[in-house]
Amino acid sequence: MGYPYKIGLLIPAFLRGTGGAEKIAHEVAKIIIKNGHKATIICNPKLAKHVTLNLSREIEIIEVNINSDRGIREIKCEFDVIIGFAMSGFFKRILSISEIWNTPFIIQECTNPNRMIASIFINQQDGCKTLEDAFWIRQTVFSKASAIRLTAPAYESTVHPQYHSHTYPFYNSFEPSEPIVFRTLRKNIISVGGMKNSNKNGMVAAQSFARFAAGKQGWKFIQYGKNNFKKELRELRNIYPDVRLLDYGIEQNVDKIYNGAYGLVIPSYEEGLPNVVVEAFTYGIPCIGYSDCEGVNHLIKDNENGFLIDRKNPEAMVIALNNLADEEVRSRLSRNASKFARESFRKRDFEHNWMNVIQSALRQNSQNL
């Protein structure tokens, strides 16, 4: 294997959205290039009307039906290693592509382990009939990987100890391209990506905000990202005509999203590691999420940098918003959120950790030749 190395990144929806997995794949590709290697992203073709990331020009993109063996075989690039971004329905497929290309792979899980196991079971991969079958399919894929990257330290316990030597659990990172200059704090409660699908559960955030803000002056709820619940949001506006429920759509300038926001709500049922919380904490924004949501509960510490609430209590989010409305409480949570971000989300650590993952995989492959 010659230097610079050619590294492929498999992420099916890369040209079809601007979600957390796509953002991290883009960041990893930029890290690869920054360290003198070549990065190629392999993904499904872009469809009309889809908004994509502002891509680095140095990154090569190959569009292909990523679930087609024929399409994969037609790609003539020879990679030293591939990185598979494992999401629902795209876990075992990474191993299949690795075998077709006879190329070692790194697996990056983009969701929490329980959700990945459930996805394997629901998709009946390899004919698994139970969640235990799905658990062992996941371990089998790990056994074939040259390296494993998980998005939270706590997830390492779900990997068989035999594979811990090449397992790398660490948080995602976020640093804006320009230094943060905090503007005047506004009474804006934001939801980022909450209206994407039912799992994100964004309408619960909007409904809770409406009950919280009724009769109060100056408060706004702002939804960012793709909105698949426009009808429901319109109906909620009709019920609460005096409450400001705004939809700003897709916005790639994170400074516009977070700078000056009062708080963020993330009522997701399931997450891997929510980048929106990483980003919000970097701006010192306290967050409200469910106490039983994996990923969310690894970042939010109740009454320390935000609030963790009981999803079974329909008034829990309203209560949390009322508590957050206290400026002294908000100030304390904000300081702790910023401190957590400084300690846990350093960009240089993220880059160093990813290069460790890649170099470890390359070393292991070299030893196996």
C-alpha positions as CSV (number, residue, x, y, z in Angstrom):
1,M,0.0,0.0,0.0
2,G,1.4,3.3,-1.0
3,Y,1.2,6.7,0.5
4,P,-1.1,8.7,0.3
5,Y,-3.8,6.2,1.1
6,K,-7.1,6.0,-0.8
7,I,-10.0,5.8,1.6
8,G,-13.6,5.3,0.6
9,L,-16.5,6.4,2.7
10,L,-19.8,4.5,2.2
11,I,-22.8,6.6,3.2
12,P,-26.0,5.9,1.2
13,A,-27.9,9.2,1.8
14,F,-24.9,11.6,1.5
15,L,-26.4,13.5,-1.5
16,R,-29.9,13.2,-0.2
17,G,-29.8,15.2,3.1
18,T,-27.9,17.2,5.7
19,G,-28.4,15.0,8.7
20,G,-26.0,14.2,11.4
21,A,-24.4,11.1,9.7
22,E,-23.9,13.1,6.5
23,K,-22.2,15.9,8.4
24,I,-19.9,13.6,10.2
25,A,-19.0,11.8,7.0
26,H,-18.1,15.1,5.4
27,E,-16.0,16.1,8.4
28,V,-14.1,12.7,8.4
29,A,-13.4,13.1,4.6
30,K,-12.0,16.5,5.3
31,I,-9.8,15.1,8.1
32,I,-8.5,12.4,5.7
33,I,-7.6,15.0,3.1
34,K,-6.0,17.3,5.8
35,N,-3.7,14.5,6.7
36,G,-2.5,13.9,3.2
37,H,-4.7,11.1,2.0
38,K,-7.4,10.8,-0.6
39,A,-11.1,10.6,0.3
40,T,-13.9,9.3,-1.9
41,I,-17.5,9.2,-0.8
42,I,-19.6,6.5,-2.3
43,C,-23.4,7.1,-2.1
44,N,-26.7,6.8,-3.8
45,P,-27.4,9.3,-6.6
46,K,-28.8,12.7,-5.7
47,L,-32.5,13.1,-6.3
48,A,-34.2,16.3,-7.5
49,K,-35.1,18.9,-4.8
50,H,-32.8,17.4,-2.2
51,V,-30.6,19.9,-0.3
52,T,-27.0,18.8,0.3
53,L,-24.1,20.0,2.3
54,N,-21.7,22.6,1.1
55,L,-19.1,20.1,0.0
56,S,-15.3,20.5,0.1
57,R,-14.1,20.5,-3.6
58,E,-11.2,18.1,-2.8
59,I,-13.6,15.3,-2.0
60,E,-14.4,12.9,-4.8
61,I,-18.0,11.7,-5.0
62,I,-19.1,8.4,-6.7
63,E,-22.9,8.0,-7.2
64,V,-24.1,4.5,-7.5
65,N,-27.0,2.3,-6.3
66,I,-25.1,1.3,-3.2
67,N,-27.4,-1.8,-2.7
68,S,-26.6,-3.2,-6.1
69,D,-23.8,-5.7,-6.3
70,R,-23.4,-5.0,-10.0
71,G,-23.1,-1.2,-9.4
72,I,-20.5,-1.8,-6.7
73,R,-18.5,-4.1,-8.9
74,E,-18.5,-1.5,-11.7
75,I,-16.6,1.0,-9.5
76,K,-13.0,0.6,-10.5
77,C,-11.3,2.5,-7.7
78,E,-9.0,0.5,-5.5
79,F,-9.2,1.6,-1.8
80,D,-6.7,0.8,1.0
81,V,-9.6,0.8,3.4
82,I,-13.3,1.8,3.4
83,I,-15.3,3.4,6.2
84,G,-19.0,2.2,6.4
85,F,-21.4,4.5,8.1
86,A,-23.8,2.0,9.6
87,M,-27.5,3.1,9.7
88,S,-30.8,1.3,9.6
89,G,-30.7,-1.4,6.9
90,F,-27.1,-0.7,6.0
91,F,-25.1,-2.7,8.6
92,K,-24.4,-6.1,7.1
93,R,-24.2,-4.5,3.6
94,I,-20.9,-2.8,4.6
95,L,-19.4,-6.3,5.1
96,S,-20.8,-7.4,1.7
97,I,-19.2,-4.5,-0.1
98,S,-15.9,-5.1,1.6
99,E,-16.0,-8.7,0.4
100,I,-16.9,-7.7,-3.2
101,W,-14.0,-5.3,-3.3
102,N,-11.7,-7.5,-1.2
103,T,-11.0,-4.3,0.8
104,P,-10.7,-4.1,4.6
105,F,-13.3,-1.9,6.4
106,I,-13.9,0.3,9.3
107,I,-17.4,0.3,10.7
108,Q,-18.9,3.5,12.2
109,E,-22.2,3.0,13.9
110,C,-24.4,6.1,13.4
111,T,-27.1,5.1,16.0
112,N,-27.2,3.5,19.4
113,P,-26.5,-0.2,19.7
114,N,-30.0,-1.2,20.8
115,R,-31.5,0.6,17.8
116,M,-29.0,-1.1,15.4
117,I,-29.8,-4.5,16.8
118,A,-33.5,-3.8,16.4
119,S,-32.9,-2.7,12.9
120,I,-31.1,-5.9,12.0
121,F,-34.0,-7.9,13.5
122,I,-36.7,-5.8,11.7
123,N,-34.9,-6.2,8.4
124,Q,-34.5,-9.9,9.0
125,Q,-30.9,-9.8,7.9
126,D,-29.5,-13.3,7.5
127,G,-32.9,-14.6,8.4
128,C,-32.5,-13.7,12.1
129,K,-35.6,-14.6,14.1
130,T,-34.8,-13.1,17.5
131,L,-33.1,-10.0,18.9
132,E,-30.4,-12.4,20.2
133,D,-29.7,-13.5,16.6
134,A,-29.5,-9.8,15.6
135,F,-27.0,-9.2,18.5
136,W,-24.7,-11.9,17.2
137,I,-25.0,-10.7,13.6
138,R,-23.7,-7.3,14.8
139,Q,-20.9,-9.0,16.6
140,T,-20.0,-11.0,13.5
141,V,-19.7,-7.9,11.5
142,F,-17.5,-6.4,14.2
143,S,-15.3,-9.5,14.0
144,K,-14.6,-8.8,10.3
145,A,-13.9,-5.1,10.8
146,S,-10.4,-3.7,10.9
147,A,-11.6,-1.0,13.4
148,I,-14.9,0.0,15.0
149,R,-15.9,3.5,15.8
150,L,-18.8,4.2,18.3
151,T,-20.3,7.6,19.0
152,A,-20.3,7.4,22.8
153,P,-17.9,5.9,25.4
154,A,-20.8,4.0,27.0
155,Y,-21.5,2.0,23.9
156,E,-18.2,0.1,24.1
157,S,-19.8,-2.3,26.6
158,T,-22.0,-3.6,23.8
159,V,-19.0,-4.8,21.8
160,H,-17.5,-8.3,22.7
161,P,-14.4,-7.8,24.7
162,Q,-12.4,-9.7,22.1
163,Y,-12.8,-6.7,19.8
164,H,-12.1,-3.9,22.3
165,S,-8.5,-3.6,21.1
166,H,-9.7,-2.1,17.8
167,T,-12.8,-0.3,19.1
168,Y,-12.7,3.5,19.4
169,P,-15.6,5.1,21.3
170,F,-15.6,8.9,21.3
171,Y,-18.0,11.8,20.9
172,N,-18.5,13.8,17.8
173,S,-17.1,17.3,17.8
174,F,-18.2,20.6,16.5
175,E,-16.4,23.9,16.2
176,P,-17.7,26.7,14.0
177,S,-15.6,27.9,11.1
178,E,-15.4,31.3,12.7
179,P,-15.0,32.2,16.4
180,I,-18.3,32.5,18.3
181,V,-19.3,36.0,19.0
182,F,-22.4,35.8,21.3
183,R,-25.2,38.1,20.4
184,T,-28.0,39.3,22.6
185,L,-29.9,36.5,24.1
186,R,-33.4,36.1,22.6
187,K,-36.4,34.2,23.8
188,N,-36.1,31.6,21.0
189,I,-36.7,27.9,21.8
190,I,-35.3,26.0,18.8
191,S,-35.8,22.5,17.4
192,V,-33.2,21.3,14.8
193,G,-34.3,18.4,12.7
194,G,-37.3,17.7,14.9
195,M,-39.8,17.6,12.1
196,K,-37.8,15.2,9.9
197,N,-39.8,12.0,10.9
198,S,-41.9,10.5,13.7
199,N,-38.8,9.3,15.6
200,K,-37.6,12.9,16.0
201,N,-41.0,13.7,17.6
202,G,-40.8,17.4,16.9
203,M,-44.5,18.1,17.1
204,V,-44.4,17.3,20.8
205,A,-41.9,20.0,21.2
206,A,-44.1,22.5,19.3
207,Q,-47.2,21.5,21.3
208,S,-45.4,21.8,24.6
209,F,-44.0,25.1,23.7
210,A,-47.4,26.4,22.7
211,R,-48.8,25.5,26.1
212,F,-45.8,27.0,27.8
213,A,-45.9,30.3,25.8
214,A,-49.6,30.9,25.8
215,G,-50.1,34.3,27.5
216,K,-46.4,35.0,27.6
217,Q,-44.8,37.8,25.7
218,G,-41.7,37.6,23.4
219,W,-41.2,33.9,23.1
220,K,-40.7,32.1,19.8
221,F,-40.5,28.4,18.7
222,I,-38.3,28.0,15.7
223,Q,-38.1,24.8,13.7
224,Y,-35.0,24.3,11.5
225,G,-34.6,21.5,9.0
226,K,-36.9,19.5,6.7
227,N,-40.5,19.7,7.8
228,N,-42.7,16.8,7.1
229,F,-45.4,18.0,9.6
230,K,-46.4,21.3,8.0
231,K,-50.1,20.5,8.1
232,E,-49.9,19.6,11.8
233,L,-47.9,22.8,12.6
234,R,-50.5,24.9,10.7
235,E,-53.3,23.3,12.8
236,L,-51.4,24.0,16.0
237,R,-51.1,27.7,15.0
238,N,-54.8,27.8,14.5
239,I,-55.3,26.5,18.1
240,Y,-52.8,29.0,19.5
241,P,-53.0,32.0,17.2
242,D,-51.1,34.3,19.7
243,V,-48.1,31.9,20.0
244,R,-45.3,32.3,17.5
245,L,-44.5,28.9,15.9
246,L,-42.1,29.5,13.1
247,D,-40.6,27.2,10.4
248,Y,-37.2,28.4,9.1
249,G,-36.5,25.3,7.0
250,I,-33.1,24.1,6.1
251,E,-30.3,26.4,7.3
252,Q,-26.6,25.4,6.9
253,N,-25.2,28.4,8.8
254,V,-25.1,27.0,12.3
255,D,-24.3,30.5,13.7
256,K,-27.7,31.7,12.5
257,I,-29.4,28.7,14.1
258,Y,-27.7,28.7,17.6
259,N,-26.2,32.1,18.3
260,G,-28.5,33.9,20.8
261,A,-31.0,31.0,21.1
262,Y,-32.4,30.5,24.6
263,G,-32.8,26.7,24.6
264,L,-33.1,23.6,22.4
265,V,-35.7,20.9,22.7
266,I,-34.9,17.4,21.4
267,P,-37.8,15.0,22.1
268,S,-36.5,12.1,20.0
269,Y,-37.4,8.6,20.9
270,E,-34.0,7.2,19.8
271,E,-30.6,8.7,18.9
272,G,-27.0,7.6,18.4
273,L,-25.3,10.8,19.4
274,P,-27.3,13.9,18.5
275,N,-25.1,16.4,16.8
276,V,-27.7,19.1,17.6
277,V,-26.9,18.8,21.3
278,V,-23.2,18.9,20.6
279,E,-23.7,22.0,18.5
280,A,-26.0,23.6,21.1
281,F,-23.7,23.0,24.0
282,T,-20.9,24.6,22.0
283,Y,-23.0,27.8,21.9
284,G,-23.8,27.4,25.6
285,I,-27.4,26.5,24.9
286,P,-29.2,24.3,27.5
287,C,-31.1,21.4,26.1
288,I,-34.3,19.5,27.0
289,G,-34.7,15.8,26.1
290,Y,-36.1,12.5,27.3
291,S,-34.3,10.7,30.1
292,D,-34.7,7.3,28.3
293,C,-33.4,8.4,24.9
294,E,-30.0,6.8,24.2
295,G,-27.4,9.3,23.1
296,V,-29.4,12.3,24.5
297,N,-29.0,11.0,28.1
298,H,-25.3,10.6,27.5
299,L,-24.9,14.3,26.9
300,I,-27.6,16.1,28.9
301,K,-27.2,16.0,32.6
302,D,-30.4,16.7,34.4
303,N,-30.5,20.2,36.0
304,E,-26.8,20.6,35.2
305,N,-26.6,21.5,31.5
306,G,-30.3,21.0,30.6
307,F,-33.2,18.9,31.7
308,L,-34.0,15.2,31.2
309,I,-37.7,14.6,31.4
310,D,-40.1,11.6,31.6
311,R,-41.7,11.0,28.2
312,K,-44.7,9.4,30.0
313,N,-45.6,12.7,31.6
314,P,-47.3,14.9,29.0
315,E,-46.6,18.0,31.0
316,A,-42.9,17.3,31.7
317,M,-41.6,19.4,28.8
318,V,-43.9,22.3,29.7
319,I,-42.6,22.2,33.2
320,A,-39.0,22.0,32.0
321,L,-39.6,25.1,29.7
322,N,-41.0,27.0,32.7
323,N,-37.9,26.1,34.7
324,L,-35.6,27.1,31.9
325,A,-37.5,30.5,31.6
326,D,-35.9,31.5,34.9
327,E,-32.9,33.5,33.8
328,E,-30.7,32.5,36.7
329,V,-31.4,28.8,36.0
330,R,-30.8,29.3,32.3
331,S,-27.5,31.1,33.1
332,R,-26.2,28.2,35.3
333,L,-27.2,25.6,32.8
334,S,-25.6,27.6,30.0
335,R,-22.3,27.8,31.8
336,N,-22.2,24.1,32.4
337,A,-23.2,23.3,28.8
338,S,-20.3,25.4,27.6
339,K,-17.9,23.7,30.1
340,F,-19.1,20.3,28.9
341,A,-18.5,21.2,25.3
342,R,-15.0,22.6,26.0
343,E,-14.0,19.4,27.8
344,S,-15.7,16.8,25.5
345,F,-16.1,18.2,22.0
346,R,-12.6,19.5,21.1
347,K,-12.1,19.5,17.4
348,R,-8.4,18.5,17.7
349,D,-9.3,15.5,19.8
350,F,-12.0,14.4,17.2
351,E,-9.4,14.7,14.4
352,H,-6.7,12.9,16.4
353,N,-9.2,10.1,17.4
354,W,-10.3,9.6,13.8
355,M,-6.7,9.4,12.5
356,N,-6.0,6.8,15.2
357,V,-9.0,4.7,13.9
358,I,-7.8,4.9,10.3
359,Q,-4.1,4.3,11.1
360,S,-4.9,1.4,13.3
361,A,-6.9,-0.2,10.5
362,L,-4.2,0.4,8.0
363,R,-1.6,-1.1,10.4
364,Q,-3.7,-4.2,11.1
365,N,-4.2,-4.7,7.3
366,S,-0.5,-4.3,6.6
367,Q,0.2,-7.0,9.3
368,N,-2.3,-9.4,7.7
369,L,-0.8,-9.2,4.2
